[in-house]
């Protein structure tokens, strides 16, 4: 029998650290849900516009200029003919019509400068020949093949003067403007081939759940949710990569996600897993990688939303709800405004004002999204249900042009004004 009883050593209790929460999240309502607009504004506030850098004008279409661009020289550089026709010295027509027309011989091999009293053939856009200061159209030819002028021609008539668009040093494209094809042509005409612009956002769509065919074996089904989100992201002009992480274990998924942070300005995690009891794999992993925010939204479909800032560069990662319809609605509600912020805050061009056609919706306490077709009548869009108007039905999404946004507490009847989010015309 032991003389002394050995003292029991108790194992220290290790408390799990609470997940790091993003500060400034909006408050929930009495039902534990967050308003769509409040959540959107919160997410947008967590990101900053991308840092601008020098881009060729060919790569900068649609991007925001981040500095004023002055003309390095007059635009156009030279005085050119504005029309096809004949150029000559206007002084030769001073006495035209007093009382007879002035006839000018066309010089087919003109000297430099052009001899006064003769005309030369020119094309629109061509440099005005030396010794000439006006251009008239081909209708002035007489039966003898000479230029017949019935009245004096003003100097520089029919010409596009050097510097008439912009003088040297004048701002030809202002900071904050977005480059359209016309502005790009203007920059090219001014001799500018590179601008300081905000780059296109880089988006990684991380698909974590493809499906199986009807027989469960021989007909694999692609991850429809990842594909619809990637297509929507490409429609914003972003650079998009789809990464398949279906059936990845926790360690493999962590490695895949962290690897993508190198090239991503935004990561969108999607899933086709529609079973409510199955946790989202990225949502489960995200709290160990950075500060997060998970919430329920007062919207349908897509009420569950997850968000985090991950890695040294605090790359935003959005966990979209499972299923194509819910993920698509969430993309337009939250990811697209975030991409808009990254790109510098371009006008919200995806929002379309429309009138309800065959679209009657009863009031609800949730914001809802209805797939619709848009028809233009008398300069106004008319929205009608696409199929059954059910965002959970891929057939309805496939034939839709937009998602009609039905705010909480609002009923919609024929003729009412509604806001639609464009999906691209089908």
Long-range contacts (C-beta under 8 A, 24 or more apart in sequence): 19-287, 19-288, 19-292, 20-287, 20-290, 20-291, 20-292, 21-291, 21-292, 21-293, 22-46, 22-291, 22-292, 22-293, 22-307, 22-308, 22-309, 25-293, 25-295, 28-295, 28-296, 29-298, 31-298, 31-365, 32-296, 33-295, 33-296, 33-297, 33-298, 33-303, 34-295, 34-296, 34-297, 34-298, 35-297, 35-298, 35-408, 36-297, 36-298, 36-299, 36-333, 36-367, 39-295, 39-297, 39-305, 39-334, 40-333, 40-334, 40-337, 42-293, 43-307, 43-316, 43-318, 43-334, 43-337, 43-338, 44-337, 44-338, 44-340, 44-341, 46-307, 46-309, 46-316, 47-316, 47-338, 47-341, 47-342, 48-341, 48-342, 49-198, 49-341, 49-342, 49-343, 49-344, 49-345, 50-198, 50-199, 50-201, 50-265, 50-342, 50-343, 50-344, 51-198, 52-196, 52-197, 52-198, 52-199, 53-196, 53-197, 53-199, 54-194, 54-195, 54-196, 54-197, 55-194, 55-195, 55-196, 55-197, 55-199, 56-193, 56-194, 57-179, 57-184, 57-187, 57-188, 57-192, 57-193, 57-194, 57-195, 58-184, 60-179, 60-184, 60-195, 60-197, 61-179, 61-180, 61-181, 61-184, 62-178, 62-179, 62-180, 62-237, 63-178, 63-179, 63-197, 63-198, 63-199, 63-200, 63-343, 64-176, 64-177, 64-178, 64-197, 64-198, 64-343, 64-344, 64-345, 64-346, 65-173, 65-174, 65-175, 65-176, 65-177, 65-178, 65-179, 65-195, 65-196, 65-197, 66-175, 66-196, 66-197, 66-198, 66-344, 67-175, 67-195, 67-196, 68-171, 68-173, 68-174, 68-175, 69-171, 69-172, 69-173, 69-174, 69-187, 69-192, 69-195, 70-169, 70-170, 70-171, 70-172, 71-166, 71-167, 71-168, 71-169, 71-170, 71-171, 71-172, 71-190, 72-168, 72-190, 72-191, 72-192, 73-168, 73-190, 73-191, 74-162, 74-163, 74-166, 74-167, 74-168, 75-163, 75-165, 75-166, 75-172, 75-186, 75-189, 75-190, 76-160, 76-162, 76-163, 76-164, 76-165, 76-189, 77-162, 77-191, 78-127, 78-128, 78-162, 79-127, 79-128, 79-156, 79-159, 79-160, 79-161, 79-162, 80-124, 80-125, 80-126, 80-127, 80-128, 80-159, 80-160, 81-122, 81-123, 81-124, 81-125, 81-126, 81-128, 81-135, 81-158, 81-159, 81-160, 82-124, 82-135, 82-158, 82-159, 82-160, 83-124, 83-135, 83-137, 83-158, 84-122, 84-123, 84-124, 84-137, 84-138, 85-121, 85-122, 85-135, 85-136, 85-137, 85-138, 85-140, 85-158, 86-119, 86-120, 86-121, 86-122, 86-135, 86-136, 86-138, 86-140, 86-147, 87-114, 87-119, 87-120, 87-122, 87-128, 87-129, 87-132, 87-134, 87-135, 88-114, 88-116, 88-117, 88-118, 88-119, 88-120, 88-132, 88-134, 88-136, 88-147, 89-114, 89-116, 89-117, 89-131, 89-132, 89-133, 89-134, 90-133, 90-134, 90-152, 90-153, 90-154, 90-155, 90-156, 90-157, 91-116, 92-116, 92-117, 93-149, 93-151, 93-152, 93-153, 94-152, 95-152, 96-149, 96-150, 96-151, 96-152, 96-153, 97-150, 97-151, 97-152, 101-148, 101-149, 101-150, 102-148, 102-149, 103-142, 103-144, 103-146, 103-147, 103-148, 103-149, 104-146, 104-147, 104-149, 105-146, 106-145, 106-146, 106-147, 119-147, 128-159, 133-159, 134-158, 134-159, 135-159, 165-189, 166-190, 176-344, 178-346, 198-343, 198-344, 200-237, 200-238, 200-239, 200-343, 201-236, 201-238, 201-239, 201-265, 201-266, 201-339, 201-342, 201-343, 202-238, 202-239, 202-241, 202-263, 202-264, 202-265, 202-266, 203-230, 203-233, 203-238, 203-239, 203-240, 203-241, 203-264, 203-265, 203-266, 203-267, 203-268, 203-339, 204-240, 204-241, 204-242, 204-243, 204-260, 204-263, 204-264, 204-266, 204-267, 204-268, 205-229, 205-230, 205-233, 205-240, 205-241, 205-242, 205-243, 205-268, 205-270, 206-243, 206-245, 206-256, 206-257, 206-260, 206-267, 206-268, 206-269, 206-270, 206-282, 207-242, 207-243, 207-244, 207-245, 207-246, 207-270, 207-271, 207-272, 208-245, 208-246, 208-248, 208-253, 208-269, 208-270, 208-271, 208-273, 208-280, 208-281, 208-282, 209-246, 209-270, 209-271, 209-272, 209-273, 209-322, 210-244, 210-246, 210-272, 211-272, 223-270, 223-272, 224-272, 224-324, 224-394, 225-270, 225-271, 225-272, 225-320, 225-322, 225-323, 225-324, 225-327, 226-270, 226-272, 228-324, 228-327, 228-328, 228-397, 229-268, 229-270, 229-320, 229-327, 229-328, 229-331, 229-335, 232-328, 232-331, 232-332, 232-336, 232-423, 233-268, 233-331, 233-335, 233-339, 235-423, 235-424, 236-336, 236-339, 236-340, 236-350, 237-343, 238-339, 245-281, 248-281, 250-281, 250-284, 250-285, 253-281, 253-282, 253-285, 254-285, 254-289, 257-282, 257-285, 257-289, 257-310, 257-317, 258-289, 258-310, 258-311, 261-310, 261-311, 261-313, 261-315, 264-315, 265-315, 265-316, 265-342, 266-315, 266-316, 266-317, 266-318, 266-335, 266-338, 266-339, 266-342, 267-310, 267-315, 267-316, 267-317, 267-318, 268-318, 268-320, 268-331, 268-335, 269-306, 269-317, 269-318, 269-319, 269-320, 270-320, 270-322, 270-327, 271-320, 271-322, 272-322, 272-323, 273-322, 274-322, 274-323, 280-306, 280-319, 280-322, 282-306, 282-317, 282-319, 283-319, 286-310, 286-317, 286-319, 289-317, 290-314, 290-317, 294-319, 298-365, 298-366, 298-367, 298-408, 299-329, 299-333, 299-366, 299-367, 299-368, 299-369, 299-408, 300-366, 300-367, 300-368, 300-369, 301-325, 301-326, 301-329, 301-369, 301-391, 301-392, 302-326, 302-327, 302-329, 302-330, 302-333, 303-366, 305-330, 305-334, 323-392, 324-394, 324-397, 325-369, 325-371, 325-390, 325-391, 325-392, 325-393, 325-394, 325-397, 326-391, 326-392, 328-391, 328-397, 328-403, 328-423, 329-369, 329-391, 329-403, 332-403, 332-421, 336-421, 349-422, 350-421, 350-422, 351-419, 351-420, 351-421, 351-422, 352-381, 352-402, 352-419, 352-420, 352-421, 352-422, 353-381, 353-417, 353-418, 353-419, 353-420, 354-380, 354-381, 354-382, 354-383, 354-402, 354-404, 354-417, 354-418, 354-419, 354-420, 355-380, 355-381, 355-382, 355-383, 355-415, 355-416, 355-417, 355-418, 356-382, 356-383, 356-404, 356-412, 356-413, 356-414, 356-415, 356-416, 356-417, 356-418, 357-382, 357-383, 357-384, 357-414, 358-384, 358-385, 358-414, 359-383, 359-384, 359-385, 359-389, 359-404, 359-412, 359-414, 359-418, 360-412, 360-413, 360-414, 361-406, 361-411, 361-412, 362-411, 363-409, 363-410, 363-411, 364-406, 364-408, 364-409, 365-408, 365-409, 366-408, 367-405, 367-406, 367-407, 367-408, 368-405, 368-406, 369-403, 369-404, 369-405, 369-406, 369-421, 370-403, 370-404, 370-406, 371-396, 371-397, 371-399, 371-400, 371-402, 371-403, 371-404, 372-400, 372-401, 372-402, 372-403, 372-404, 372-420, 373-399, 373-400, 373-401, 373-426, 374-401, 374-402, 374-420, 374-425, 381-420, 383-418, 383-420, 397-423, 398-426, 399-426, 400-426, 401-425, 401-426
